[in-house]
Amino acid sequence: MRWITPPGVGPPTGHPSHRGGCPYAARVAVLANVTVDCLDPPALARFWSRLLGWPVVDEDPEVVSVRSPGGLDLDFAPVQEPKRGQNRIHLDLASDTPAEQLELVERAVELGARHADVGQDGVPWVVLADPEGNEFCVLEPRETYRETGRIAAVVVSSPDPRGAARFWSRALDLPVAHDEEGFTGLRIVPGLPALEFLPGPAKSRKDRLHLDLRGADQDDTVAALLALGARRVDVGQGDVSWVVLADPDGGELCVLADPPGR
């Protein structure tokens, strides 16, 4: 892929954590969180905390957070609507050995997950659904994900995986590392999940999972994302500190307020 530089963004330089240092100088934004809409945020946060071995660090009426050691947290936000249909975004969990894959599956089921059928057949990974029905996969050992941490990848279904990858590549200043028929993925950064795109139907409802971004300046970040093809959307957010946008596929994303101290 030829790198096309959007306004104010330098060449690919990697993707450090959103914590510490000054990671915003040469990119539009960095990933801050994966947010999951759910009926019972404290309960679902406890499930994922116990499954991943990550602590619950914030619990208030707006959001319950599960803190990742690598820099991409899971946030659980309350909604009134139950999950409908298969999610467009799901998480893949990494394992180092076949025994660990089996142990992860067994632990998830003991905690309240269930086996799910999304049309997979004869695959080496195991598809599960968390207690609110959100699909996720427990992968067989893969060398590709040796350095990602427990969450191997955030996987996005798109009618145009290459187009979706181009948008997110430019937004996050991460080059496309894999581009094959049926699979496009951005470069993996040690300690953080991969961001991958697979073929799927057009978006038809509000995403149950979405990505939160943070930049050096919220207004500048929003403007840069709009220039890349995002658009403003109203999902009933009201008066909040974050800005809700949609990527070119219509997938919701949030631009968080400026980092502390600015």
C-alpha positions in Angstrom: 0.0 0.0 0.0 1.2 3.5 -0.8 1.0 5.8 2.2 -1.1 8.9 1.6 -0.6 11.6 4.2 -3.7 13.5 5.4 -3.3 17.0 6.6 -1.2 17.3 9.8 -0.2 13.7 9.9 3.3 12.5 9.4 4.6 9.2 8.0 3.9 5.9 9.9 5.8 5.9 13.2 4.1 3.3 15.3 1.4 3.5 17.8 2.4 4.0 21.5 -0.1 3.7 24.3 -2.4 6.6 24.9 -0.9 6.9 28.4 2.3 8.8 29.1 4.7 10.7 26.8 3.4 12.8 23.9 2.1 10.3 21.4 0.1 12.8 19.3 2.8 14.8 17.5 2.6 12.8 14.2 -0.9 11.2 14.1 -4.5 12.2 14.1 -5.4 10.1 17.2 -4.6 7.0 19.2 -7.0 4.3 20.4 -8.1 4.9 24.0 -10.8 2.3 24.7 -13.2 -0.2 23.3 -16.6 0.7 24.6 -19.3 -2.0 25.0 -23.0 -1.0 25.3 -24.7 -3.2 27.7 -27.7 -3.6 30.0 -25.7 -4.3 33.2 -22.3 -2.7 33.0 -21.0 -3.8 36.4 -21.9 -7.4 35.8 -20.5 -7.5 32.3 -17.3 -5.7 33.4 -16.9 -8.3 36.1 -17.2 -11.1 33.6 -14.4 -9.6 31.3 -12.3 -8.7 34.3 -12.3 -12.2 35.6 -11.8 -13.7 32.1 -8.9 -11.5 31.2 -7.4 -11.0 34.6 -7.6 -7.2 34.4 -8.9 -5.1 37.2 -12.1 -3.0 37.3 -10.8 0.5 38.0 -13.8 2.9 37.5 -17.4 2.2 38.3 -19.9 5.1 38.1 -23.3 5.7 36.4 -21.7 6.6 33.1 -19.2 3.8 32.6 -17.4 0.9 34.2 -13.8 0.4 33.1 -11.6 -2.7 33.0 -8.0 -1.6 32.8 -5.6 -3.2 30.3 -1.9 -3.5 31.1 -1.1 -2.6 27.5 -3.1 0.7 27.1 -6.4 -0.2 25.5 -9.1 -0.4 28.1 -12.6 -2.0 28.0 -15.3 0.4 29.0 -18.9 -0.7 29.6 -21.7 1.8 29.1 -25.3 1.5 30.0 -28.0 1.3 27.4 -31.7 0.3 27.5 -31.8 -1.7 24.3 -30.9 -5.4 24.4 -28.5 -6.8 21.8 -30.1 -7.7 18.5 -28.4 -9.8 15.8 -24.7 -10.5 15.3 -22.3 -7.7 16.3 -20.3 -6.0 13.6 -17.3 -5.7 15.9 -15.9 -8.5 18.1 -12.8 -9.3 20.1 -10.4 -12.2 19.5 -8.5 -13.6 22.5 -5.0 -14.9 22.2 -3.6 -18.2 23.6 -0.1 -19.5 23.7 -0.8 -23.2 23.7 -3.7 -25.5 22.9 -4.1 -26.2 26.6 -4.3 -22.5 27.3 -6.9 -22.1 24.6 -9.0 -24.9 26.2 -8.6 -23.3 29.6 -9.7 -19.9 28.4 -12.8 -21.5 26.8 -13.6 -23.4 30.0 -13.1 -20.4 32.2 -15.3 -18.2 30.0 -18.1 -20.8 30.1 -17.8 -21.1 33.9 -18.1 -17.3 34.2 -21.3 -17.3 32.1 -20.3 -17.3 28.4 -21.9 -19.8 26.0 -20.9 -21.4 22.7 -22.2 -19.5 19.7 -22.8 -20.4 16.1 -22.1 -17.6 13.6 -21.7 -20.0 10.6 -18.2 -21.2 11.4 -17.4 -24.7 10.4 -14.2 -26.7 11.0 -12.2 -23.7 12.3 -9.5 -24.0 14.9 -10.8 -21.1 17.0 -13.8 -21.3 19.4 -16.7 -18.8 19.0 -18.4 -17.8 22.3 -20.8 -15.2 23.4 -20.5 -13.3 26.7 -23.4 -13.1 29.2 -25.1 -10.3 27.1 -24.6 -12.2 23.9 -21.6 -10.3 22.5 -19.6 -12.7 20.2 -15.9 -13.2 20.8 -13.4 -15.8 19.6 -10.7 -17.7 21.5 -8.0 -18.3 19.0 -5.7 -21.2 18.7 -2.0 -20.4 19.2 -0.7 -18.0 16.5 2.7 -16.5 16.2 1.2 -13.4 14.8 -0.3 -12.5 18.2 2.6 -13.4 20.5 3.1 -9.8 21.6 -0.5 -8.4 21.6 -1.5 -9.3 25.1 -4.6 -11.3 25.9 -6.8 -9.5 23.4 -5.3 -10.4 20.1 -7.4 -8.3 17.8 -10.4 -6.0 17.5 -12.1 -7.3 14.4 -14.5 -5.2 12.3 -16.9 -6.5 9.7 -17.2 -4.2 6.7 -18.7 -4.3 3.2 -15.3 -2.8 2.1 -12.5 -4.1 4.3 -9.8 -2.4 2.3 -11.6 1.0 2.4 -12.2 0.7 6.1 -8.6 -0.2 6.7 -7.5 2.9 4.7 -9.5 5.2 6.9 -8.3 3.7 10.1 -4.7 3.5 8.9 -4.7 7.2 8.2 -6.5 8.0 11.4 -4.1 6.0 13.6 -1.0 6.5 11.6 -0.6 2.7 11.2 0.3 1.2 7.9 -1.7 -1.7 6.4 0.4 -4.8 7.1 -1.9 -7.6 5.7 -4.0 -7.2 2.6 -5.4 -10.4 1.3 -8.7 -11.4 -0.2 -11.1 -11.4 2.7 -8.7 -10.0 5.3 -7.0 -6.6 5.9 -5.1 -5.8 9.0 -3.1 -2.8 10.3 0.4 -3.2 11.7 0.5 -4.8 15.1 2.1 -2.8 17.9 3.5 -4.9 20.8 1.2 -4.8 23.9 -1.9 -3.6 21.9 -4.5 -5.6 20.0 -4.4 -5.7 16.2 -7.1 -3.9 14.3 -8.5 -6.1 11.5 -11.2 -5.9 8.9 -13.2 -8.8 7.4 -16.0 -8.8 4.7 -19.5 -8.5 6.0 -22.9 -6.9 5.3 -23.5 -3.1 5.5 -24.2 -1.7 9.0 -27.9 -1.8 9.8 -28.1 -0.7 13.5 -26.1 1.1 16.2 -22.9 -0.8 17.0 -22.8 -2.6 20.3 -19.1 -2.2 20.4 -17.2 0.9 19.2 -13.8 2.5 19.4 -12.9 5.6 21.4 -10.1 7.8 20.2 -8.0 10.6 21.8 -5.9 13.2 20.2 -3.8 16.2 21.3 -6.7 18.6 20.8 -10.3 17.3 20.5 -11.4 20.0 18.0 -8.3 19.4 15.8 -8.8 15.6 16.0 -12.5 15.8 15.0 -11.6 18.1 12.1 -8.9 15.7 10.9 -11.2 12.7 11.1 -13.9 14.6 9.2 -11.4 15.4 6.5 -10.6 11.7 6.2 -14.3 10.8 5.6 -15.9 10.6 9.0 -19.2 12.4 9.7 -21.0 13.7 12.8 -23.8 11.5 14.1 -26.4 11.8 16.9 -27.0 8.6 18.9 -28.8 10.4 21.6 -25.6 11.3 23.5 -26.9 14.7 24.7 -24.5 17.1 26.4 -21.3 15.1 26.8 -17.6 15.8 26.8 -16.9 13.5 23.9 -17.8 13.9 20.2 -19.6 11.1 18.4 -18.6 10.5 14.7 -19.2 7.7 12.2 -16.5 6.2 10.0 -17.1 5.8 6.3 -18.9 2.5 7.0 -21.3 4.3 9.4 -19.6 2.7 12.5 -19.8 4.9 15.5 -16.6 6.2 17.2 -16.1 8.7 19.9 -13.4 11.4 20.2 -12.6 11.9 23.8 -11.9 15.2 25.5 -8.4 16.6 25.4 -5.8 14.9 27.6 -5.5 16.2 31.1 -3.4 19.3 31.5 -4.3 20.8 28.2 
